[in-house]
Amino acid sequence: MRLAAALAAVLLSAAAAAAAGPRLPPAEPFEDMAHFEVDGAAGTLTLPAGAPDRRAPLVVILHDGPDPDGRAARYADQLLAAGWGVLELLHVAGDEGAANAVAAARGMARFAGQPVGALGFGEGGRLALRLPGPLAGRAALYPGCDGWAGPPAAELAGDAVLLLHGEADAANTVQSCAELADRLTASGARAVRWLGYRHATYAWDRPRYAAEGGRSWHIRPGGEGRVAVEAWPELAAFAASEVTGFFASAFRR
């Protein structure tokens, strides 16, 4: 009798599941993706899920050179899940092109009156710090602190800044990044958060490709020589959360 009752319960449960229909995959964190192009810049604009007329903050992503390699994907997913728009610039013709893109995005109805931030990797990190302000927040990941004086002081006045780098990165040594953080503070940035990850190399968040083996090489910010890269997926996921938390704080002010 107990076996029959248990079998009947299983059959009833299966029937209920079938009646409910197939289990749907989790919803994507975005509602729309479109090509974006202005004079000197082009990329992809992704809108967060939600009502089409809901205004949202925006984060502009700037890549490390002319060949995007997928390292921005983790960050974009978390930014979208937070309910913000993401403008990933895949082609930028210098500072002017990036500035044109930010200005055009600010003028869009979806982002009108909302805070705007910039996230940059390597050379893109330098560009994120050079963009005309004001910006609610600027996150510069391993921007090549070594040998770089930093952006013009006037650009950072009142902006929050996040500086992340690996302590095993020859292009972003602890001393050079500490000195850059001091210069950013002296330039008038509202708050500078500086974090160095122990044992991390340059571009720890770059995807690992089998053909490259355990270590690869990347052009240093500024274009002088190359720097070693070792992918660290676990740290990449942590850094994406750190960046998202930074923008959450910056956008609340």
C-alpha positions in Angstrom: 0.0 0.0 0.0 2.8 2.4 0.9 4.5 1.7 -2.4 1.3 2.3 -4.4 0.7 5.5 -2.5 4.2 6.7 -3.2 3.9 5.8 -6.9 0.6 7.6 -7.2 2.2 10.8 -5.6 5.0 10.7 -8.2 2.6 10.3 -11.1 0.5 13.2 -9.8 3.6 15.4 -9.5 4.7 14.5 -13.0 1.2 15.3 -14.4 1.2 18.7 -12.6 4.6 19.5 -14.0 3.5 18.6 -17.6 0.4 20.7 -17.2 2.4 23.6 -16.2 4.4 23.5 -19.4 8.1 23.4 -20.1 10.5 25.1 -17.7 11.7 28.3 -19.3 15.3 29.5 -19.1 16.1 32.5 -16.9 15.3 35.8 -18.4 18.1 37.8 -20.0 19.1 40.9 -18.1 18.4 43.1 -21.1 15.4 44.0 -23.2 17.1 45.4 -26.4 20.4 45.6 -28.1 21.2 48.0 -31.0 24.0 49.3 -33.1 25.3 52.6 -31.9 27.4 55.0 -34.1 28.4 58.6 -34.0 31.3 60.5 -35.5 34.5 58.8 -34.4 32.9 55.9 -32.4 30.8 52.8 -32.9 29.6 50.0 -30.7 26.6 48.3 -29.1 24.0 49.8 -26.9 22.2 47.4 -24.6 19.2 48.5 -22.6 18.3 46.8 -19.3 15.2 44.8 -18.8 12.1 46.8 -17.7 9.5 49.2 -18.9 10.6 50.7 -22.3 10.1 54.2 -21.0 12.0 53.8 -17.7 15.0 56.0 -17.5 18.2 54.4 -16.3 21.9 55.2 -15.6 24.4 54.3 -18.2 27.9 52.9 -18.2 30.2 53.4 -21.2 32.8 50.6 -21.7 36.1 51.4 -23.3 38.3 48.5 -24.6 42.0 48.0 -24.3 43.0 48.8 -27.9 41.4 48.3 -31.3 40.7 44.5 -30.9 38.1 43.7 -28.2 38.7 40.3 -26.7 35.6 39.5 -24.6 36.9 40.6 -21.2 34.0 43.1 -20.9 31.3 40.5 -21.0 31.3 39.7 -17.2 31.1 43.3 -16.3 28.3 44.1 -18.8 26.2 41.2 -17.5 26.4 42.5 -13.9 25.8 46.1 -14.9 22.7 45.2 -16.9 21.4 43.0 -14.0 21.7 46.1 -11.8 19.3 47.8 -14.2 21.6 50.1 -16.0 22.3 50.6 -19.7 25.6 49.6 -21.2 27.3 51.3 -24.2 30.2 49.1 -25.3 32.4 51.1 -27.7 34.0 48.6 -30.1 35.7 51.3 -32.3 36.9 54.6 -31.0 38.9 57.2 -32.9 40.7 58.8 -30.0 39.5 61.0 -27.2 37.2 63.0 -29.5 35.3 60.0 -30.7 34.8 58.7 -27.1 33.6 62.2 -26.0 31.1 62.3 -29.0 29.7 58.9 -28.0 29.2 60.0 -24.3 27.6 63.2 -25.4 25.2 61.5 -27.8 24.2 58.9 -25.2 23.5 61.6 -22.7 21.1 63.1 -25.2 19.0 59.9 -25.5 15.6 60.0 -23.8 16.3 56.7 -22.0 19.3 58.3 -20.2 18.2 61.9 -19.9 19.0 63.3 -16.5 20.5 60.1 -15.3 24.1 59.5 -14.0 26.7 58.3 -16.5 29.8 56.4 -15.8 32.8 55.1 -17.7 34.6 51.7 -17.4 37.9 51.2 -19.2 40.5 48.4 -19.5 44.2 49.1 -19.9 44.4 51.8 -22.6 40.6 52.2 -22.2 41.2 52.9 -18.5 43.3 55.9 -19.4 40.6 57.1 -21.8 37.9 56.7 -19.1 39.9 59.0 -16.9 40.5 61.5 -19.7 36.8 61.8 -20.8 35.3 65.3 -20.4 33.3 65.5 -17.2 31.4 65.6 -15.2 30.8 61.8 -14.8 29.3 60.1 -11.8 32.0 57.5 -11.7 35.1 56.4 -13.6 36.5 52.9 -13.2 40.0 52.4 -14.6 41.4 48.8 -14.6 45.2 48.5 -14.9 45.5 51.7 -16.9 49.3 51.6 -17.1 50.1 53.6 -14.0 53.9 53.2 -14.6 55.2 56.2 -16.4 51.8 57.9 -16.9 51.2 61.4 -15.4 47.4 60.9 -15.4 44.6 62.9 -17.0 44.2 66.7 -17.1 43.2 67.8 -13.6 40.1 69.7 -14.8 38.4 66.5 -16.1 38.1 64.8 -12.7 36.6 67.6 -10.6 33.9 66.1 -8.4 34.0 62.6 -10.0 34.3 59.3 -8.1 37.2 57.1 -9.3 38.0 53.4 -8.9 41.5 52.2 -9.7 42.1 48.4 -9.9 45.3 46.7 -10.8 47.3 43.5 -10.2 50.3 43.6 -7.9 52.2 41.3 -10.2 51.8 43.6 -13.2 54.9 45.3 -14.5 52.9 48.1 -16.1 50.9 48.8 -12.9 53.3 48.5 -10.0 52.0 49.1 -6.5 54.2 52.2 -6.2 53.2 53.7 -9.5 49.5 53.1 -8.9 49.7 54.6 -5.4 51.3 57.7 -6.9 48.6 57.9 -9.6 45.9 57.6 -7.0 47.4 60.5 -5.1 47.5 62.6 -8.3 43.9 61.8 -9.0 42.9 62.9 -5.5 44.9 66.1 -5.9 43.2 66.7 -9.2 39.9 67.1 -7.4 38.3 63.7 -7.8 35.5 63.4 -5.2 36.7 60.0 -4.0 39.4 57.7 -5.2 39.2 54.0 -4.4 42.5 52.2 -5.1 42.8 48.4 -4.9 45.7 46.1 -5.8 45.1 42.4 -6.2 47.9 40.2 -5.0 49.5 37.8 -7.5 47.3 39.2 -10.3 49.0 40.2 -13.6 47.9 42.6 -16.3 44.4 41.9 -17.7 43.6 39.0 -15.3 40.0 39.2 -16.6 41.0 38.5 -20.2 39.5 35.1 -21.4 41.8 32.2 -21.5 42.5 30.7 -24.9 43.8 27.2 -25.2 46.2 28.0 -28.0 48.0 30.5 -25.8 48.9 28.2 -23.0 49.1 29.5 -19.4 50.6 32.9 -20.2 50.1 35.4 -23.0 51.4 38.9 -23.8 49.6 42.1 -24.4 50.7 45.6 -25.6 51.3 47.9 -22.6 49.1 51.0 -22.3 51.0 53.7 -24.1 52.2 51.2 -26.7 55.8 50.7 -25.4 56.6 47.0 -25.1 54.5 44.1 -23.9 53.3 42.9 -20.5 52.6 39.3 -19.3 49.0 38.2 -18.9 47.7 35.3 -16.9 43.9 34.7 -16.9 42.3 34.4 -13.5 38.5 33.7 -14.0 37.7 33.7 -10.3 39.3 37.1 -9.8 37.6 38.4 -12.9 34.2 37.5 -11.4 35.1 39.2 -8.2 36.4 42.3 -10.0 33.1 42.6 -11.9 31.2 42.7 -8.6 33.6 45.3 -7.3 33.1 47.5 -10.3 29.3 47.1 -10.1 29.3 48.0 -6.4 31.4 51.1 -7.1 29.0 52.4 -9.7 26.0 51.6 -7.4 27.6 53.9 -4.8 28.6 56.5 -7.4 25.1 56.7 -8.9 23.4 57.2 -5.6 25.1 60.6 -5.0 
